[in-house]
Structures are given as C-alpha cells and as structure tokens.
C-alpha cells in the first residue's frame, strides 16, 4: 500500500475496485482493537475478544431431565429409599436393583441409576413405585453430554447477545473479554444543508446526520459526535481531518467532499495527513465516489453526499471496517434469487432495494442516488453484478 506524501492521487491498485473486493479490503485492513474485560451485566452488544470455553463438563453431573423416580437396574417394583431435589445432594450411595429415589428435574442422579421414570408414568403405593421398564439412561442428562470440559462454545469475534450471556453465566463467568466498540465521528459537509425544519429554496435537509448513528450502532460501533462542517471557508475540514487530535475516536466518517468538485476537499487533505489508501472509489452504483484511508492511529471513511449513495457506501466500507476493528468475521451475505425488472450496469455492481419474501427478492423502486424511499421500505439491498441474469441469485445486505 502506498504512502501518499506529495501527490493527491491514490495508487491505481486502490482505485475503482470491485464492490466485493472493497468490502474485503475494508474488513482486512485494521487490526482489532485491544481487548478489555467487562461485567456480564454490561457485555450485551460487545464482541468476544477470546473464545468462550466450558471450564467443566456441561452438565457438570448426571442430572434428571424429568420429575419422577430414578430407578436401579432391572424391572419394578422399586422400593423408594429417599428423595433428592434440585440443588440438593444425594448422600445415600448407589442404587441397586429394586431400589428407587424420588427426584426432581435438575437434581443430581444417584450413582447406579438405570433411568428416570417420569412422575406421570409411575404409580406409588406406600414405599413401592411401579412403572414401565425404560432404556438405560432414559431421561438422564449425562455429565458432559452437552459439552466436554474445555470445549469452545463461542469463538472470538462472536457478537454477545442474550443467549451468549446466559451461556457465559452457566459456565461460571462473571466477566468477559471483549473488544471495545469503535468510536466514530461523523462529519457532514455541505453548505446547502439545513438541520431542522423544511429546507428553504436552494437548500436540502440533512439526511445523513440522522441516518448514520443507528447504522454505526447496528454495526457494532459508537457514535462519538455528529458535526456539520461548511464547505467554505476552505480549510474547515482540514482542521478536523489529519491534525492528529482525534480525542479517542477510531474512525472519522466524512459525508460529501469525496468527489473531485471545487468544494470537495477530502482527497486533497489525505496526502497532507500522510494517509495510506485502502480503497479509492468503488465500481458500484450508486456510491462510486467512496474511499477508505489509514492515518496514523486513525481511519477515514469518505461517503458520497447523496443519501442513498452514502447508505450503499456505508454498507460497503464502514460496516466491514467496524467488523474488522471488532475482530468479527466479515458477514456472509445470503444469495437469493431476484425477480422483477432489474437492469445490471456494465462494469458496475448495482445496489438495489428489495423486498424479500423468504424465497425470492424483488425490487421496490425508489433507488435514485439522492432518494431513500426504496431503502426505507426494503428488507435488504441486493448487490446485482454486471453479469447478473434474471432469476439468478444475488447477495443481500439485510437491513439491521
């Protein structure tokens, strides 16, 4: 990768890369953020920094799967020797032929028990219990049958959700090693933008300030700031990009200012900041003038100013970059057959908002670069390759 010191031009190898390659480059570029430990109560939404292992067999002992009677080998009736409940310990030794113990679901099964006869299938008379013969081990969960000691239950890079929190607790963990959420600063450029109310003539309402923070959060990041930066005077953006004053922010996202127009400053600033290009434009529509560059200790993602183009670019570069910083794998995209009037773009991957019925996906329209109507109604964005043919499958970026 070339370090830019005196030229604003990115190396040809980084320019106009394919959409698939852009996602892969953005994901592979960063080293995951350093790990830290957090209490289970605070771990939801974070990403595992190390594998979750079972420190002991799971279950940790032979346990009853039903309320009923643990019975010794052979046929009944069985004489009931006592009772063991969940949370208790059986201290009466092994069970032998003709012996039984009343037992609750989750209670430890005495040594020598052949099976557990469910309560609804047993008949008790005094200290004798009658019931059908059962196969050995019936209704007994054996120690380690779910997971032997030392098993990897979840690999590093797994997003921590409710079920994983419960699993971690069941393993005896009070804390987990996690990757911190990458902190992202959003710089929205454009003198034409207004932030409240209906725009006056010649002005447009900012859509990206509201759009990006929830997308960043859904991708595992944390929005540190959303700031609006004017195009004029020239130099407003320079003071925020490339100065080294990032205040603990890992990624700066710049919207607009990524093309080659008179007011587009970002490509001129990156060489001054000793940037290394990762991606300089992507062969897709919309969203072509997007970029990713590495600064010392920092990342810059450039998104087009058009709202739908910016959404496409955020899914192309920003979301994979955040996955890389979190140590998560690059999300695999389901490939679903597409129907309807879809026209591929020669030499470009076209991103189309689609409705997905679980079997096929169809375009919903409203996908001009500045218009978010289709994306707002869609279940996913379909990545339509230049050589796609009607009815063929295409990768889907599912909406969070």
N, C-alpha and C positions, 0 to 999 in steps of 0.2 A: 504494500500500500504506500502511496507516495505522500511525503510530507510537503505541504504547499508553503513556500516561503515568499516567493516573488510573483507568482502567477495566480490569477483568479480561476484558471481553467482546471477542472478536475481531470484526472487521468482517464484515457479512453476506456480502460477496463471497468471503470465505475459508472460510465455514462450510458443511459438508456438501457439498463439491464432489464431482463425479463421479470415479469411480476413474481413468478415463483422464486427466481434467484434473489430478488430483492428481499423477500420475506426471510429466506435462508441466511442471507448476509447479515441482515439486521439482528437476527437471533444469535448468530455465531460470533458477532463482533465483541460483545462485552464479556468480562469476567464477572461471575456472580458476586453480589455484594457480600461483605463479611458477615458471618453468622453471629447471632446473638441468641440468648435464651429468654423465653417469656413464660409466665404462668399459663396454665391451661385456660384459665378464665379470660385471658387476653389474646389467645392464639388464633381464634377464628379469623379466616381470611388471609392469614400469613401462608408462607410456603415452607415446607420442611427443608432444613438445611442438611439433615442427615437422615439415614434410614430409620424408620421406627421398627424396632425388633421386639420380639417377645422374650422377656428375660427369664421366663419359666414356661413350662408346658401350659397350653390352654386347651381345655380347662386344666387347672392345677392339680386336680384329683378326680377320681371316678365319682361322678355325680348323678343323681337321679334326674331323669327327664320328665317324670310324671309323679304326681301324688299317688301313693299306693303302698305296696309291700315289696321290700327287697327279700327275695327268697333264695334259699340254698339250692344245691343241685337236686335233681330228681323231681318226682311228682308229688303233689299235695295229698292230703292237707299238710300245712306247716304250722308249727307252734310258734306263736309270737313271743319273742324274747324281750322286746322293748321298742322304743321309738327314737328316731333321730330326725331332727328338724333342720331346716336351712339355717346356717350359722352355727350349728352345734357340731359336736364331735362324738362319734361312736367309740365307746371305750370297752365294749363287750366282747372284743375278739372276733374271730372269724365265724362266718355262718357255715353250718354243715347241713347235710341232707335232713329235710323235715323241719328246718328252722326258718324263721322269718323275722323281719324288723319292719314296723311301720315307718314310712319315710315320706318326706315332703320333697317337692321339686326343688332342686338345687342343693339338697343335703348330700353329704358325703356317703357313698355307698360302702357298707362294711366289706372287708376282705372276705372272699369266698362266695359272695353273692353271685348267683347264676343269672338273674334277670330281675326286673321290677314289674310286678303285675299291677296295672292301673286300678285305682280305687273302685271305679265303676264296673270292673270285671271281677272283683273279688267279693266273697261273702265271708263274713266273720261270725263265728259262734263261740263265745267265750274267748279263750286264748288260742283258738284254732282258726285259720283262714283257709278257705277253699278258693280255687281259681284254676283257669286253664294252664296247661303247660306252655312255656314260652321258649323261644330260641335263646341260646346263650347270648348275653349282652343286650337283650331286648330292653329298650327304654333306659339304658345306661350310657351316659356320655363318658367315654374313657379319657383318662388323663392324656393330654397332648394330641387328641384326635383332630382338633381344630388347627392347632399349630404347635409343632415341637419347640422346645426351648431354643432360642437363637434365630428363629425364623424371621425373615424380612416381611413385615406386614404391610409396609408402605415405603416406597423408595424415596430418596431425596428428590426434591422437585415437585412433590405432591402438594396440591392446594389443601389447606386444612379446613375441613367443613365439619358439620355437626357429628357425623358418624365417625370421622377420624378422631375427633376429640374424645368421644366415648370410648373408642378402641384404645387410645393412649391412656386414658384413665384406668381402663380394665387391666392394662399392663403394669399399672402401678406408677405411672409418671405424674409428677406434679408440675413439671415444666417441659418445654420442647425447644429444640434448637431450630431457629427459623432464620430466613433471610428477611431483613427489614424491607418494608415497602419502598421502592424507589420514589424519591421526591421529585416532582415535576413542576416546573414553572412554565406557564403559558403566556406568550407574548403575542397579542393580537394586533397586527399592524393594519393601517389603512385610515387615511384622512376622511374617507367617505362614510365611516361607520358611526352609528349612534347606538347608545347602550340602553335607552329607555324609550318607551312610547312608540308612536308611529313616526317613521322617518320623514323628514321634510323633502321637498323636491331636490334631486341630486344626491341624496343620502340613502343609505341602506342600513337596516337594523343588523347589528352583530348577531350572528347565529352560532359562531364557534365558541365564544366565551361560555355560553350555557351548555353547548354540546360536549366539549372535551372533558371537563372534570368527571362526569359519570363514566365516560369511556375509559379514562385513565384508572378510575377506581375499579371498574369491572375487569380491567387487565392486570390488576394487582398493584397499581401504583397509588400515589397520594399526591393530590394537587396542592402545592405549597402556595401558589399565587397565580392569579389571572390579572394581567396588566395590559392596558391598551396603550400602544406606542404609536405616535403620529409618524407619518412619512416625512413630514417637514417640521422643524428644520432637519436637514440631513445630519446624521450623527446621533439622533435619538436612539436608534437601535444599537449603534456601536457602543454606547455607554453600558448596555446591558448584556451584550454578547462579546465574549473574548477578553473581558477585563480580568477574569480570574476571581471575581467577587461573586461566588455562587451561593454563599450562606447555607451550605449543607444541601443544596439542590443537586441532584444527579443528572437531570435531563432538562434542557430548555427546548420547548416547542415554540417555533415561530410560525404564525399563520400569515399567508401573503408574503410578499417580499422574496419569493423563491424563484421568480422567473427572471427575465432579463430586461424588464422595463426600466424607465427612467427612475422610478421611485423604489425599485426593488433593490434593497441594499445587502441582503444576506450573503449572496455569493461574493460580493466584494469584501465583506468583513472576514470571511473564514480564512483567507490566506494571511491576513494581518494577525490572526489569532493562532497561527501555526497549526492549522487544522489538518487532519488526515481524513480524506474522503473515504466513505464506505459505499455510499450509493449517491450518484448524481443523476437524477431523473430515472423514471421507470417507464418501460414500454407498456403502458396501460391507458385506458380511457374510462372515466376521467381520472385526473390525478397525476398526469405526466410530470409536471414540474415539482417533484418532491425530492428531498435529499436527506442524507444522514451523514454526519461528520463527527469525528472524535477530536475533542480538545483535551489539553492536559487535565486529567481528572474530571472530565465532563463530556456530555453528549449533546449534540444539537440535531433536532429533527425539524426539517422545513416542510410545511404543508402548504398546498395552494390556498388562495384566499376564497375560492368558490366553495360553498359549504359542502355540497355532495362530493366534489373532488377532494376536499380535505378529509371527509369521513373515509373515503376509499384509501387515501394515503395513510391515515392513522392506523387503519387495519393492516396496511402493507408494511409499514416501517415501525411505527410507535409501539403497537401491541407486541410484535415479535421482539423488539428491543427490550421491553419491560420483562418479557418472559425470560430472556437471556440474563438480565440483571438479577432475576429471582432464582435462577437455576432451574427453571421449569423447562420441560421439553417444548419444542415448537408444536403448537396444537395441530393435530392431524385434522384435515378437513374432509368431511363426508362427501362422497361423489354421488350425485343424484341426477337421474335423467331429467333433462329440461324439455318442456313443450312450449308451444306458442311462437309468436313472431319475434325471433331473436336474430339479429344480424351481426355476425362477427366482424371485427375490424382488422383489416390486413396489417400484420406486423405488430398488433397490439392485443393485450388481454383486455376484454371489456368487462367491467363490473356492473352487473345488472341486479336491481332489487327484485326479489322473487317471493312468491308465496309458496310454501311447502306443505303438502297435504300428507306427508309421511311416505309417499311413494314417488311422486314426481313434483317438480317445481315449475312454476310458470311466472313470467314477468308481470309486474303490477304497473309498469309505466312510471311516469313522473321522475325520470332519471337524468334530466339535463344537469350539467355540472353545478349550476347555482341553485338547484331546486331539490329540497329534501323530502318532497311529498312521497315519492315511491319508497325511499328508505324508511320513512316513518311508519308506513303501513306494512312493510315487508317482514317476513320471517328471517330472511337471510340475504346476503349478496352472493350472486353466482359469478364465478370467475370463468368467463367464456373465452377460451383460447382462440387464436386466429384461425386454426384449422378445425374448429368445432363444427359438427354437423347435426341437424335437427334430430332430436331423440337421444343423442348421446349424453352421457353423464358429464357433469362439471363439478368442480369443488365448490362447496358452500361455506361462506363465513357466516356462522349463525349469530344472530343478534343476542347480546347478553340479556 
